[in-house]
Amino acid sequence: MKKKILFINPLHTEVFDEEFRTQFEFFKSPNTEVDVVSFAAGEGPIHVEYNCYEAMVIPELIRTVKKAEEDGYDAAIIGCFYDPALRACREVAEKMVVTAPAEAALHIATTLGENFSILVGRKKWIPEMKENVHKYGFANKLASFKSLELGVHDFQKEPEETKRRIRAAANDAIENDGADVIVLGCTGEFGFFEELQEELGVPVLDASVAPFKYAEFLVEVKQKLSWTHSKKVGYQSPPANEVKDFKIFDGLKI
């Protein structure tokens, strides 16, 4: 069965879109169609390293998820390791699968090993990400957070330096913190996991590939087994007439 997946890069820049698209095309299953979308340049934050920036992109993110379902996508991925508005997006999507990097990567990490360490760009990111680790129920599997002291747009500027910092932080986490799985805690850290996991001898989870493959899995179990987000309690959708009255979804194009 075919799967149609949308990766939403919730930034007001398309600087990473083509790289994400190329990566997904390489790793996707033969029957998967994948698109990548970001928000209009010049109209909002080009990163969400600050919680206030994250709040700014959430309305557009929710509208994009709603439009994706209307356009026939089977899954939407929120492309930020903060997992912004994941619950809200699952509310507005009545049938479509919705996932995000931290949720997906941590589920996979806790299946592949005993303890994971998350390598983030800056210390500023850690408090919210730690909240998510606890919220998802994986606090007892968290070995450590490690900061690379790089911003979202720094990872790809000098790839060898980024790789050096990831390698050093990962080795520290493995040798001193007991980690046997490394999670790259930003979608901007793409392109490094394969070489590094071969060197390190442990799984290194890419923050964009992990939710993409997780989305494929969730779509498949929905298609074949009808297992999907329960709308009974927490992910219950708002009444259709209220959503229509808000008019917040009018005129959105993907």
Residue pairs with C-beta under 8 A, 6 or more apart in sequence:
1 31
1 220
1 223
1 224
2 31
2 32
2 33
3 29
3 31
3 32
3 33
3 74
3 75
3 216
3 219
3 220
3 223
4 32
4 33
4 34
4 35
4 72
4 73
4 74
4 75
5 24
5 32
5 33
5 34
5 35
5 73
5 74
5 75
5 76
5 77
5 212
5 215
5 216
5 219
6 34
6 35
6 36
6 37
6 68
6 73
6 75
6 76
6 77
6 254
7 20
7 24
7 34
7 35
7 36
7 37
7 76
7 77
7 79
7 208
7 212
8 37
8 38
8 61
8 64
8 65
8 68
8 76
8 77
8 78
8 79
9 16
9 17
9 20
9 36
9 37
9 38
9 39
9 79
9 187
10 38
10 39
10 48
10 57
10 60
10 61
10 78
10 79
10 80
10 84
11 38
11 39
11 45
11 46
11 47
11 48
11 57
12 38
12 39
12 40
12 41
12 42
12 43
12 44
12 45
12 46
12 57
13 38
13 41
13 46
14 38
14 41
15 46
15 153
16 38
16 156
16 187
16 188
16 190
17 36
17 37
17 38
18 36
19 156
19 190
19 191
20 36
20 79
20 187
20 190
20 208
21 34
21 35
21 36
23 190
23 191
23 208
23 209
24 34
24 36
24 208
24 209
24 212
25 34
27 209
27 212
27 213
28 34
28 212
28 216
29 216
32 216
34 212
35 73
35 254
37 64
37 254
39 57
39 60
39 64
44 56
44 57
44 60
45 53
45 56
45 57
46 153
47 53
47 151
47 152
47 153
48 54
48 57
48 80
48 82
48 84
48 152
49 121
49 122
49 124
49 125
49 151
49 152
50 124
51 128
54 80
54 82
54 84
57 84
58 84
58 85
58 88
59 248
61 78
61 84
61 85
61 89
62 85
62 88
62 89
62 92
62 248
63 248
63 249
63 252
64 76
64 252
64 254
65 76
65 78
65 89
65 92
65 93
65 96
65 98
66 92
66 93
66 249
66 252
67 249
67 252
67 253
67 254
68 76
68 93
68 96
68 254
69 76
69 92
69 93
69 94
69 95
69 96
71 254
73 96
74 96
74 97
74 219
74 222
74 223
75 96
75 97
75 98
75 99
75 215
75 216
75 218
75 219
76 89
76 93
76 96
76 97
76 98
76 215
77 98
77 99
77 100
77 101
77 211
77 212
77 215
78 84
78 85
78 86
78 89
78 98
78 99
78 100
78 101
78 211
79 100
79 101
79 187
79 208
79 211
80 100
80 101
80 187
81 100
81 101
81 102
81 105
81 120
81 125
81 129
81 185
81 186
81 187
81 207
82 102
82 125
82 128
82 129
82 132
83 100
83 101
83 102
83 103
83 132
84 100
86 98
86 99
86 100
86 103
87 234
87 235
89 98
90 98
90 229
90 235
91 235
91 236
91 237
91 238
92 237
92 238
92 243
93 229
93 237
94 231
94 237
95 228
97 215
97 218
97 219
97 222
97 228
97 229
98 229
99 211
99 214
99 215
99 218
100 211
101 187
101 207
101 208
101 210
101 211
102 129
102 132
102 133
102 136
102 185
102 207
103 132
103 136
103 211
103 214
104 210
104 211
104 213
104 214
104 215
105 183
105 205
105 207
105 210
105 211
106 116
106 133
106 136
106 138
106 141
106 183
107 136
107 214
108 205
108 210
108 214
109 116
109 138
109 141
109 181
109 183
109 203
109 205
110 116
110 138
110 141
112 181
112 203
113 179
113 180
113 181
113 202
113 203
114 141
114 178
114 180
115 141
115 142
115 143
115 177
115 178
115 179
115 180
115 181
116 138
116 141
116 142
116 143
116 179
116 180
116 181
116 182
116 183
117 142
117 143
117 144
117 145
117 146
117 169
117 170
117 173
117 174
117 177
117 179
117 181
117 182
117 183
118 129
118 133
118 142
118 144
118 145
118 146
118 183
118 184
118 185
119 145
119 146
119 148
119 166
119 169
119 170
119 173
119 182
119 183
119 184
119 185
119 189
120 126
120 129
120 145
120 146
120 147
120 148
120 185
120 186
121 147
121 148
121 149
121 150
121 151
121 152
121 154
121 155
121 185
121 186
121 188
121 189
122 147
122 148
122 149
122 150
122 151
123 147
123 149
125 147
125 185
125 186
126 145
126 147
129 145
129 185
130 142
130 145
133 139
133 142
143 173
143 177
143 178
143 179
144 173
144 177
144 179
145 185
146 169
146 170
146 172
146 173
147 169
148 162
148 165
148 166
148 169
149 165
150 162
150 165
152 186
152 188
153 188
154 162
155 162
155 186
155 188
155 189
155 190
156 162
156 188
156 190
156 191
159 191
159 192
162 189
162 192
163 192
163 195
163 196
166 184
166 189
166 192
166 196
167 196
167 199
167 200
170 179
170 182
170 196
170 200
170 202
170 204
171 200
173 179
173 182
174 180
174 182
174 200
174 202
179 202
180 202
181 202
181 203
181 204
181 205
182 196
182 197
182 200
182 202
182 203
182 204
182 205
183 204
183 205
183 207
183 210
184 192
184 193
184 204
184 205
184 206
184 207
185 207
186 207
187 207
187 208
189 206
189 207
190 206
190 207
190 208
190 209
192 204
192 206
193 204
193 205
193 206
193 209
194 204
196 204
197 203
197 204
218 228
221 227
221 228
222 228
229 235
231 237
243 249
